[in-house]
Amino acid sequence: MFEKLIPELLSHKKIGVFSHVRPDGDCLGSQVALCLWLQKNGVDTSAFNEDEVNKNLEWLTEFKKIEKPDFSGLKEFDAFVFVDGNALHRFGDTAEKITELGKPLYMIDHHPQPDEVFKEFVSKTDASSTCELVYNLFAEHDIGQINEQSAKAMYVGIVTDTGSFQFDSVKPGTMKAAATLLEYGNFTPDEVVQKVYSSKPMKQIKLLGLALETISLHENQQIATMYVTKAMFQKTATSNEDTEGFVAYPLSIEGVKACIFLREDEDRIKLSLRSQSDIDVNEWARELNGGGHKKAAGAWYKGNMEEAIEDVISIGRKQWIND
């Protein structure tokens, strides 16, 4: 899988590794683990992200510092790698301009329809996570190079992108990768899971309570919506990062095939779509100039909350929902 990418990466002396904006466990875990792998093999690295890291994932930055990119400073790098995203706009404004530098670009990702700007890449849409792919990189090159830090970073991505091994993206290889990471990292699952999921402040729970009250069912109760407004953020003294994981709640309702979580974000509404059926929310999101996976995707909407809900549901009704 990595027979072409590994020698390409190791031919450079200094590589910048980007993770996508609004970073989650998979992009940060794969970014940190890839940087640690490159460093073990003599390549100097820097990790970049244009957004702040959520508090429940900040501990990963102890393994590798993550910086905000400065375009002028990127000229000193030989190449760049993009993880957990396959289009430069997913990595922010600086990344969108990076082709101007004329440096080779590489990519490791599991989303469909990658851009054609990458010199070499590994793209497997059936992988549970980008962290599972980075694990395969270690395994193909030298599995003994996995240590506690890289193992924990990759385990974070696998756990978070599979819904703690609940999604149908989990295959035998996913479980084998997780088991190997526990073995080589010499840690137990609770050491990671508690940091990621069990450190929620009270204000976040209050925000969740307000959001749960907004749940509505549509299309013969097959589609659920839930939202958070700026007023809710103000009332609970919370921010965007406090909505992490909210989308799972409407999807857990009996009979629901797909759900949309909507969040007011400055002058736009952030849409998170999830499916637990044959409804392809990637196609749904692409109708809204977004994208992602068949079972998990995202998009943005210009307009108010009422309009957003109506328009998003109408797209689902037109394309996939059978009364």
N, C-alpha and C positions, 0 to 999 in steps of 0.2 A: 504493500500500500504506500509506503513511504520511501521506496527505493530510489525515486528521483528527487524527492524533496530533501531528504537528509543530507546528501552530498552538496546540494545547492546551499542549504543553510550553513553548513560547516565550512564552506569556502569563503565566508565573510568574517571580518574581524570585529565588526561592531554592528549590531542589529537593534532596531527599535521595534518593540512589540506593542501593538494597539489592541485594546478591548473596546467593545461598543459602548456608546453613550447609555446612560442609565444602567450602569453595570449590575449584573446579577451574579449568582454563584458560579454558573458555568463559564461565563466569559472571564471572570476574575480568576477562577481556579485554573483554567487552561492557560491564561496569560502568565500567571505566577509559575506554574509547573513548567511551561515551555521556556521561560527565562532561566529557571534553575537548570534545566537540561542543557541549554546552550552554554551557560556558564561552566558547567561541569566539563564541557567539551571545548573549552578555550575561547568561546565567543563572548565578547563584552556586550552587555545588554542594558537597555533602559525600557521600562514599562510605562505606557502612556494611556491616559483616559481623560476626556474633557470634563467629566462629571465627578462629583464627590462619591466616595464609597459609602454604602449604607453601614450604619453602626454595627449591625450583626455580622458584617463581613470584614470589618476593619482589621481584625486580627490577621487576615491574610497578608496585609501590607507589612507585617513584621517579617515575613519571609522574603518579600521583594517590595521595595518602595514603588508606589505608583504615582507618577507625576503628570501634571497638565502639560500638553505639548506646546512648545513654542516653535513656530515655523522656522524662524531664523536658525535655531539651534539644531534642527533636523538635518542640516546640510552635512554635518560631520558623520552621519551614519552611512554605512555601505548598502544597507537594504532594510526593508520593513516587512513585518509579518502581521497579519490581521487574523484574529481568532474570534470565533463564534459570530461571524457576520460575513457576508459575501458581496457587499456593495459598500463603496467608500463612504457614502452619505450616512451609513449606520454608525460611523465612527466619529462624526462631528465635522465641523467646518475646517479644521486644520487638515484632517485626513483627506477631505475632498480636494484639497489643493496639492496633495503630495506628489501627484504625477509630474508636476512642474519641476521636481528635483531630478528627474531622469534616473532614479534608482530602481533596482528590481523590487517588485512587490510579490509577496507570497501570502498564502491563505490556508487556514485549517478551519473547517466549518461543516455543519450538518444541515444547513438550510438549502432549499431548492433554488435553482436558476441563478447561479453566481454570475457576477460581472466578468467581462473579458479583459480586465486590466492586469491580471496576475500572471507572472512569468511561470510559476509552478504552483500547484495547489493540491490539497486533498479535500474532497467534498463527498461526503457520504450521508445522504438524507435518511438512511435507515439506522444511523448511529443514534444511540440514546442521548448523546451529549457530545459537545466538543471535547470535554475532558476524557471521555472514553477513547476518542481518537488520539489525543495526546498520550494517553496510556499506551496505545498501540505503537506510537512512535518510540516510546521508551522500550517496549517489548521487542520491537524489531531491531533496535540499535544495541541496547545493553540494559536488560531489565534490572541488573544489579545497581544501576545508577539511581534507582528510586530510593529516596530516603524519607524520613518522617515528614519533612516539610512538603516535598513534592507530592507525596502520597496523600496527605491531608488536603492539599489544594485540589487534586484531581477528584478525591472522594466527595468534596463539597459540590463540585459541578455535577457529578453523576447523581447524587442524592437529590439536589434541588431540581434538576431538569427532568427527573423521572417521577417527581412527586413522591419521593421516598420509595421508589421501586414499584409504584402503582400503575404506571402508564404502559400501554401496549408496545411502546418503544423498547421496553426491557426485554432483552434476549439472553440466552445462556451466556453469551460472551460478556454481557454487561455484568452479570453476577460474578463471573470468573474474574473480571477486572477488579470489581469491588473487593472480592476476597483477597486477591493478590496485593492490593493496596493496603488492606488491613495487616497483611502478613509482613510486607516489606517496610511499612510505616510503623509497625509495632504500636498500634493504638486500637482503641475500641470504638465502635460506632457512636456511642453516646458522647464521646469527647468532641466530636464534630457537630452532631445533631443538636446538642444543648446550646452550643454557641450560635448556631444558625437560627434555631426555632424557639429556644426557651429563655430568651432574654428580652421579652416584650415589655415596654413600659406601660403603666396604667393608662396613660393618655391614648396609646394606640388601641387598647381594648375599648375605651370609650368611643373612639372614632369608628371602630368596627361595629359597635352597637348601633350607632346612627346609620351606618351604611346598610346594615341588615334590614332596617326598617324600610328601605327603599326598594327592596326586591319585588319585582313584578314578573308575572308569567305571561307569555304570549304564544300565539299559534298553537292553540289546543294544549297549552302548558308544556310545549316542547322546548321553548326558548325562554331563558331567564335573563333579566337585566338587574344590575345593581349599580349604584353610583355614589360618588363622593363629590361634594361641592366645595368651593372656596370657603363658604360660610361654615361648613363642618370643620374644615381645617382650623379656622379662626376660633371656633367655639371650644375645640379640644387642644389648642396650641400644638397642632401636629403639622406634618409636611408630607410631601409626595412619598418619601421613603417609608412612611408609616402604613402605606396601603399594600406593602409587599405581602402576597399570599391571599389577599381578599378575594380574588377571582375564583378561588376554589370553593367558596361557600355556596354561591348560587348553583354551581355545577353539581353540587352534592344532593340537590333536591330530587326526590323520586320522580321519574318520568322525564326529566330534563335531558335533552340531547345535546344542547350547546348553550353557552351563556356569553354575555358581554358585560364586562366591568368598565364603567365610564368614570373618568376622573377629570375634573376641571383643572387645567394646568396653564396658567397665564392666559393667553388669548385663544387657546385651543382646548379641545377635549381629547384626552388620551383614551384610546380604546384597546382593551385587552379581550381577545376572543378565545374561547376554549370549547373543545368538542369531545364528547365521549360516545360518538356514533359515527356513521358514515358521512356526516356533514363535514365538508372540507373548509375549515375557517381560513386557510391560507388563500383560497380563491375568494372567499368572502372579503378578507382584508384587502386583497388586491383591487377589488372594486372601489376601495376607499384609499387607494394609493399607498397601501401598506403591504404587509406580507409576513411570512413566517413559515410555520409547519402546518400540516394537515390538521393537527389536533390543537395547535397553539399558535396564535398570530397576533399581530398588533397593527394599529393604524392611528391616524390623527383625524380630527374632524373640526372644521371651522364653522361655528354656529353655537346656539345655546343647547342646553341639555335636552329639552323637550324635542327639538328638531333632530338632534343626534340620535336619540332613541327611535324616533319614528323612521328616519331614513335608514338606519342600520337594520332594523327589523324588516323594512320593506325589501331590502336586498336579499335577506335570508328567505323571505316569503317567495320572492320571484324565482330564486334559483334552486332552493333545496327543500323547502318545507312542504310536505304533503298533508293536507287537511284530513 
